[in-house]
Structures are given as C-alpha cells and as structure tokens.
Amino acid sequence: MTLPAWNDPELKAGTMVRGALWLIQVVGEGNTFNKEQIREAFPGISQADRRIRDLRDYGWVMLTSAEDATLTAEDQRFEKAGVPVWDPTARRAATPQKAVSNKEKQAVMARDHYMCTICGISGGESYHDDSNQTAVLSVTRRQTILPDGSEATLLVTECKRCRSGSDGRTARVDEALAEIKNLDPGDQRRILRWMERGRRGTTPLERAWNTYRRLPADARDELRSAIRD
C-alpha cells in the first residue's frame, strides 16, 4: 500500500495522522527528533507535539531520556510504528479504550510487585544488557484466553521495552495449564511454589553460576584455573 505524503496539501487528515506519516517518511524508525523539528514541520499548529504523543495510544513507540539515558532532554527516538492511523478502518478498530485510572494502575503494579510481568525488571532498574536504559513500567491491557475458553481483557504491568517488542498475541491460560500438566509431579509442585512466592527458585548450580558471572574477568580466569587444578 502506497502511503500518502505527510505534507500533501490535498490530504484531508489531522495533525496526528500527518505526524505519523512524518515520523515514517522523514524521521525513520530508530532515529531521533525534537520539538523544534516538529514546529518546523507543522508551523502554526499549536500542540503538534501532543498530537504526535497521542500516537502512543495506537501502539507507536517513542522513547525519551527517561527510558534511554543516551538521549538528551529535548530528544525523542522514534522506535516503532504502530497502528496505521491514516487508514480510517484500522484507526477505528484500534481506538483506545477508556484510560486506566491511577487507582487501578497502582493496584495492578502493587499486585505485580512493581515488576514487569514479562522480563521481571523493576521500575527504574537498568537493563543488564544495556545500562544506558532504565525500565519504565506501565499498565497495559492484554487479551487473554481463560481455562474455560472464554476471552477477557486483563491488566498487566509491563516495561516499555517489553511492550514495544510484543507481537500482540493473545495470552492463553489454557496453553500454560496444559504445559504444566505435562510436567512430572515433582516439577508441578516446584512450579506451584514459584507461583506462590512470586519468583522462580534457583538450584545450587544456578546460584554458583550467577556468583561466577558477577566476578571480574581476571577473577573468573583464576577461578577456572583453581577448579582445573
């Protein structure tokens, strides 16, 4: 499908739609932009930056310095395009649901121990593979198939990185239940204990490995030599 040009004077679309096209056609995924560039692109349009921020409600991902320490306070990174809002049918189908209230957000985050339910990182914690990025938690809706086959929209805590990398697939309790029932009785009891504690247990081998990985490289070399001897 050929996209309309973001600055086509014949395009009958609002600033949010034009902003989405501008991000794709001018900025490009993975690149940065700032408010001054928005003002230059949309002269005379008040709150154009807010209209572009509204794209987040349609799955568009734009990172700020709060999520990526390599960015300045003025810059944002266009990370990922979401719903093609220039398509009226797609936009209507993805019209954001009623916002989750602050009270609901706090209750969900407290239930999830203020950790991402996908990767387990806590809010404000640096990612182990990228110390420049710190986790920002949000509460999102997840379509979920329950054990009886019914479908429900449930609230979960996710970090922005996991949310942006999500493929949008429906969560399936029935599949998880089937996987657990295929475990032997001992493993079923073990995973139930993990569920009750809210975290996975570790074996002595895993604890020893994690201790080893925390050592400086030279110390790891010394340890390997000591074990071989």
C-alpha positions in Angstrom: 0.0 0.0 0.0 1.4 3.4 -1.0 1.3 5.9 1.9 0.0 9.4 1.3 2.7 12.1 1.6 2.7 13.7 5.1 2.8 17.2 3.6 0.4 16.7 0.7 -1.9 19.8 0.8 -4.7 17.6 -0.6 -4.5 15.1 2.3 -7.6 15.6 4.5 -6.2 14.4 7.8 -5.5 15.8 11.2 -2.1 16.5 12.8 -1.9 13.1 14.5 -2.2 11.3 11.1 0.2 13.7 9.4 2.6 13.4 12.3 2.6 9.6 11.9 3.4 9.9 8.3 6.1 12.5 9.0 7.7 10.1 11.5 7.8 7.3 8.9 8.8 9.4 5.9 11.1 12.0 7.4 12.4 10.8 10.7 12.5 7.0 10.2 12.4 4.2 12.8 15.4 4.2 15.1 16.2 7.9 14.6 15.7 10.9 16.9 13.7 14.1 16.6 12.8 17.0 18.8 10.2 19.7 19.4 12.0 22.2 17.2 11.7 19.8 14.2 8.0 19.3 14.9 7.5 23.1 15.0 9.3 23.4 11.7 7.3 20.6 10.1 3.9 21.8 11.4 4.2 25.6 11.6 1.3 27.5 13.2 -0.2 24.3 14.6 -0.5 24.5 18.4 0.3 21.4 20.4 1.5 19.4 17.4 3.9 17.6 19.7 1.0 16.5 21.9 -0.9 15.2 18.8 2.2 13.1 17.9 2.4 11.8 21.5 -1.2 10.6 21.1 0.2 8.0 18.7 1.3 6.1 21.7 -2.3 5.1 22.3 -2.2 3.4 19.0 1.0 1.3 19.7 3.6 3.8 18.4 6.7 3.7 20.5 8.7 6.9 21.1 11.4 6.9 23.8 12.5 9.9 25.8 15.5 10.4 28.1 13.5 8.9 30.9 13.7 5.5 29.1 17.0 5.9 27.3 19.8 7.8 29.1 21.7 8.3 25.8 19.0 10.8 24.7 19.0 14.5 25.7 16.0 16.0 27.5 15.0 17.6 24.1 15.3 14.5 22.0 13.0 11.5 21.4 13.7 8.4 19.5 11.1 7.0 17.1 11.4 3.4 18.0 8.5 1.6 16.3 5.4 2.4 14.2 2.1 1.1 15.4 -1.5 1.1 14.0 -1.6 2.8 10.5 -3.7 5.7 11.7 -4.0 7.1 8.2 -6.3 4.1 7.5 -9.7 5.0 8.9 -10.8 1.4 9.3 -7.6 0.4 11.2 -7.8 3.5 13.4 -11.4 2.9 14.4 -10.7 -0.7 15.2 -7.8 0.4 17.4 -9.5 3.4 19.1 -8.1 3.5 22.6 -10.3 2.1 25.3 -11.1 4.1 28.4 -7.9 5.1 30.2 -6.9 3.0 33.2 -7.3 5.2 36.3 -4.4 6.0 38.6 -6.1 3.9 41.3 -6.3 0.9 39.0 -2.6 1.4 37.9 -1.4 1.5 41.5 -3.4 -1.6 42.4 -2.1 -3.6 39.4 1.5 -2.6 39.9 1.3 -3.5 43.6 -0.2 -6.9 42.7 2.7 -7.4 40.2 5.3 -6.3 42.9 6.2 -3.3 40.8 8.0 -5.5 38.2 7.5 -6.2 34.5 5.4 -9.4 34.2 7.4 -10.4 31.1 11.1 -9.8 32.0 10.9 -9.3 35.8 12.7 -5.9 35.8 11.7 -3.3 38.4 10.9 0.3 37.6 14.0 2.5 37.4 16.3 -0.5 37.2 18.9 -0.6 34.4 18.7 -3.4 31.9 21.6 -5.9 32.3 22.4 -5.8 28.6 22.1 -2.0 28.3 23.0 0.1 31.3 22.0 3.3 29.5 18.4 2.2 29.5 16.3 2.1 32.7 13.0 0.4 32.9 9.8 2.5 32.9 6.7 0.5 33.9 3.2 1.0 32.7 -0.1 -0.9 33.0 -1.4 -2.3 29.7 -4.3 -4.4 28.6 -3.8 -7.9 27.4 -6.3 -10.1 25.6 -6.3 -13.4 27.5 -7.9 -16.8 26.8 -9.0 -18.3 30.2 -9.1 -22.1 31.0 -12.8 -22.4 30.1 -12.1 -20.9 26.6 -13.6 -17.5 27.3 -11.7 -14.4 26.4 -11.1 -11.4 28.8 -9.1 -8.2 28.7 -6.9 -8.1 31.7 -4.5 -5.5 33.1 -0.8 -6.3 33.4 2.4 -4.5 34.4 5.0 -4.2 31.6 8.2 -2.3 30.9 8.2 -0.2 27.8 10.9 -2.3 26.2 8.9 -5.5 26.5 5.7 -3.7 25.4 7.5 -2.3 22.3 8.8 -5.8 21.5 5.5 -7.6 22.0 4.0 -9.3 19.0 0.5 -8.6 20.3 -0.5 -12.3 20.6 -3.3 -13.2 22.9 -2.2 -14.7 26.2 -3.5 -18.2 26.7 -4.1 -19.6 30.2 -5.3 -22.9 28.7 -2.0 -23.5 26.9 0.0 -22.6 30.1 -2.2 -25.1 32.1 -1.6 -27.8 29.5 2.2 -27.3 29.7 2.2 -27.5 33.5 0.0 -30.6 33.5 2.6 -32.3 31.2 5.3 -31.9 33.9 6.0 -34.7 36.3 4.5 -34.4 39.8 7.7 -33.1 41.4 8.1 -30.3 38.8 4.4 -29.4 39.2 4.9 -29.0 43.0 8.1 -26.9 42.3 6.4 -24.5 39.9 3.5 -24.1 42.3 5.9 -23.0 45.0 7.4 -20.5 42.5 3.9 -19.2 41.8 3.1 -18.8 45.5 6.4 -17.0 46.1 6.1 -14.8 43.0 9.5 -15.7 41.8 11.4 -18.7 40.4 13.6 -20.7 42.7 17.2 -21.5 41.8 19.3 -24.6 42.1 22.8 -24.7 43.7 24.3 -25.0 40.2 22.5 -21.8 39.0 23.5 -19.9 42.2 27.1 -20.9 41.7 27.0 -19.9 38.0 25.5 -16.5 38.9 28.2 -15.9 41.6 30.8 -16.8 39.0 29.3 -14.4 36.4 29.5 -11.5 38.9 33.3 -11.8 39.2 35.6 -9.6 37.2 37.1 -11.3 34.1 40.5 -11.8 35.6 39.0 -13.3 38.7 36.9 -15.7 36.6 40.2 -16.9 34.9 41.7 -17.5 38.3 38.7 -19.5 39.4 38.7 -21.7 36.3 42.4 -22.4 36.9 41.7 -23.3 40.5 38.9 -25.7 39.6 41.0 -27.4 36.9 43.9 -27.9 39.4 
